[in-house]
């Protein structure tokens, strides 16, 4: 596999992981709510998960875009 194909497939994997993060947030937040330390910080934890997912999707999109540029 050459470097161009690797960048393309890596971008697809990044997008898939980012989408998986968005899919898992509701289930994980139920578990995080049971932890006493995070009970007052739920907004920040949820925002962090969404930012993480968004950055993963963005990074994958940039990789795929640069691959065909």
ChimeraX attribute file (.defattr): number of C-alpha atoms within 10 A of each C-alpha:
attribute: neighborCount
match mode: 1-to-1
recipient: residues
	/A:1	5
	/A:2	6
	/A:3	8
	/A:4	13
	/A:5	12
	/A:6	12
	/A:7	16
	/A:8	20
	/A:9	15
	/A:10	16
	/A:11	24
	/A:12	18
	/A:13	15
	/A:14	22
	/A:15	23
	/A:16	15
	/A:17	16
	/A:18	23
	/A:19	15
	/A:20	12
	/A:21	20
	/A:22	15
	/A:23	12
	/A:24	11
	/A:25	15
	/A:26	12
	/A:27	9
	/A:28	13
	/A:29	14
	/A:30	10
	/A:31	9
	/A:32	17
	/A:33	14
	/A:34	10
	/A:35	10
	/A:36	9
	/A:37	10
	/A:38	13
	/A:39	12
	/A:40	11
	/A:41	12
	/A:42	14
	/A:43	10
	/A:44	11
	/A:45	16
	/A:46	16
	/A:47	11
	/A:48	12
	/A:49	18
	/A:50	16
	/A:51	15
	/A:52	15
	/A:53	23
	/A:54	17
	/A:55	15
	/A:56	21
	/A:57	22
	/A:58	16
	/A:59	18
	/A:60	24
	/A:61	17
	/A:62	13
	/A:63	20
	/A:64	21
	/A:65	12
	/A:66	13
	/A:67	16
	/A:68	8
	/A:69	6
